[in-house]
């Protein structure tokens, strides 16, 4: 009996590991969904997800879900820290672009194997490490939407109980309506757009700061090596007006719309030949 006990324990542990190692998959329910390094809307964008793309869930919070970093995530390290396919130094910074100006996403330990995807100057783009997780807003994943619907059902039940227990108040006496000399105003109002017409950096005082203004069609720059920003403003003739860097505002809902932006000019490089603007305010023209 005692001889068979270690075998029973080993089998039990193997079953437990297989159960807990099972991956939880979910689908993306939005298009061009931003994937961020940390669970907040101001964190650096690592990549974007397409509708129906399959992702692996690592951790769930109330408004954010941590997923296994997709293969197309922006993961760069200095080339001299790779030797024979392994990290050769302790605490190597993993950045979201090929340069020290890009934010640090994580730190890699010595001896971790890496898969090289691309080389640019002294920097190497690698496949995301196995343990590296990134964050997506829960409302853009199926698993998060299911929880939201369950919460709505619970809220409806509570509201129904409240309505039953609350005593109705006497209705106020209606005031006489004024005479109308024309059609009701409500028939003349245009339909309200679901998209906010003006967005600005929350809780930031820009008074006293000189803001530069540009107008045109907002477009995504796409996958471009060493790009200084995420979006661009294009004129009616298709000419680039400026490059937009938006570390604070999520302007993805306004892509392909004609907008007016205000922001701080950061630089004008010979490579791009247009100014780079850090966005502070955006308004939709059409």
N, C-alpha and C positions, 0 to 999 in steps of 0.2 A: 504493500500500500504506500509506504513512504517513498519507494523508488519511483512510483508513477506520479507522485505529487508535483515534482518539478516540471514534468511534461504537461500536466494539466494547467499549471500556472503559465507556462510558455504559450500554450494554445490560447488561453484567455487573453493574454497581453497582445497576441497577434490579432485577434478579433477586435479588441478595443482600438488598436492602432488603425485598422482598416476602416472602422466606423468613423472615428474622428478625423481621418485623413480624407474623407469624402468631400469633394469640392462642391460648393454651392454656386451654380451658374444662374445668370439672369440676362435679360435682353435690354438693349437700349431702346427707349420709346421716343427719343427726339433725334433730330439730325444736327450734325456739327456741334455736338455737346462738348463743352469744355471739360477737360480733365486737369485737375490742379494738384500741386505738390502737397498742399495742406488743406484741412477742412474749413476753408473760408473763401469768400468771393474775391478777396484781394490777393490771394496767393497766385504764384506764377503758373501760367498754363503750360502743361507738359505736352499735351497732344489733344486731339479731338476725336470723338466717336461718331460713327455713322448709325443711322436708324437700323434696328434689328441686329446690331453687332453683339456678339456673345462675350460676356465678361465673367470673371471669377470673383466672387465676393469674399473678402477677408475679414471685414469688420463692419458693423452697422451702428450708426448714431442716429439721433433724432432727425436731422436734416441732411446729413452727409453719409455716404457709404464708401468704405475703403475697398478698392478692387486691386487685383494683381495687375501691375503695369503692363499695358499692351506693348507688343513688339515694336510698334511705330512710335513709342514715346521718345522724347528728346533726352538722351542720356549721353553726356560727353565727359571724358577725363583726359588729362594730359598724357600724351603718347609715351613719355619716358617712365610712366608708372606701370607700364605693362611689359612683362617679360615672359616669353614662352606661354602666352595665353593666360597668365596669372597676374594679380596685383602684387607688386614687389615692394610695397611700402605700407606702413600702418596709417590709417585714417586718411585715405585719398578722397578728395572732394569729388562728388558726382554732380555735375552742373547741367542745366537745361540748354546749354549752347556752347560753342567752341571758343571760350574766352573767360578770363577771370571776372569780367563785368557781369556775367550771367549769374543768377542766384544759385546757391548750393541746395541741391535736392536731398542729398544724403551723404554719408561717409562710408567708404568701403574698407574692409579689413584686409590685411595682407594674406595672400594665398587664395583669395576668391577667384574662381575661373571666370573669364570674360570672353564673349563672342564679339569679334570686331565686325562692324557693319560698314563703316566709312571712315576715311582719314582726311582731315582738312588742316593743312599746315602742321602745327605741333599738337593737334588735338585729334582724338579718336572717338567716334561714335560707337557705342556698344549696345548690345541687346540688354534690356533691363535685367538686373540681377533677380534671382528667384524670390528673394525675401523683400524686394522693393515694392511697396504699395503706394497707390495714388488715390485721389479722392474725386468723387462725382456727386453732384447734388442729387438727393434721393428722388426728387420729383421726375428725373429723367431716366429712371430705371424701373422695370416692372415690379421688382420686389419692394421698392419704396412706394410705388403707386398703390399696391395692394394694401400696405399698412395705412396709407392715407385714407383709402376708402373705408377700411375697418373703423378708423377713428371717426369718420363722418357718420357712420351708422350709429356708433355709440353716442355721438353728440345729438343725433335726431331723437333717440330714445329719451335722453335727459331733458331735451326741450319739450317733448310731449308731456312728460310728468309735470314739468314746471307750469305748463299751460293749464293743466287740469287743476292744480292746487292753487293757482293765482285767481283771486276774485276779480271779475271784470269791473273796470272803472266806468263811471257814467260818461257817456259820450258828450263832448262839448257842443254847445248850441252853435250850429253853423252860421257864419256871418253872411250877410247878403252879398252876392257877387256883383262887382261893378259892371256897368253896361259896356259891351264891346262894340267898337266902331269898325273893327276889321277882323280878319280870320284869326283864330287862336294862335298864340306864339308858338305853341308846341308843334304846329304843322310846318313851321318855317325853319326849325332847327335841323342842321345836318346830323346824320348818324354819327354817334360817338365811336371813335376808333378804339379798338382794344389795346393798341400799342401806345404807351406814353409818348407824348409829343416832345417833352423836354426831360432830360436826365442830367444830373450833375453829381460831382463827387460828394458823398455824404459827410457831414460834420467837418468840412474843410472850408476855412475862411479864405477866399481868394481876393478879398478887397485889398487894394494896394499893389496887386501883382499885375504886371502887364501881360494880358492875354492876347494871343494872335488868333485871328479868325480866318477860316477857310470854308468854302462850300463846294459841294459836288457829290458824286455817287460814292458811297462807302463800300469798299470791296476788301475781301480777305487776300493777303499777300500769298497765301498758300505755303507749300513747303519750299522755302528758300534758305540756302546755307548762309549763316552769319547775317540774318536780316536784323535791322535795328528796331523793327516794330512788327506788329501783328496785322495791321490793316493799312489801307491806302485810300486816299481821296482822289477820284478821277474826274476830269472835266467832261463836258458833253461830247467832246471830240475824242475822248479816250486817252488824253494826256494826263500823266501823273501830276497831281498838285502838291501833295505832301504824303509823308508816311506817318501813321498814327501809332503811338505806343499807349496802351491802356492798361496799366497795372491795377487800377482801382475799379473802373467801371466795366460791367459786362455789356458790351455793345453788339454782341453777336446777333440779337434780334433785329438790329437795324442794318445788317449787311444787305447790299443791293438796293438800299433806299437812298434818295437824295437828302442830304443832311447838311447842317451847318455846325461846325465844331469850333470850340474855343479851347486854347491850351497854351502851354509854355513851350517855346522853341528850344530844343535840346542841341541839335547840331545840324550841319549841312555838309555831307561828305561828298567827295569827288566821285565815289563809287555810284551813289544813287542820284546825285545832282538835284535833290529836292529836300526841303527841310523836314526834320524829324520832330514831331509834336507830342508832348505828353498831355493827354486829354484831360480836361477839367469839366467840360460842359458840352452836351450834344443836343441839338434840336432837329426834329424831322421836318423837312420842307414838303416832301411828298413821297 
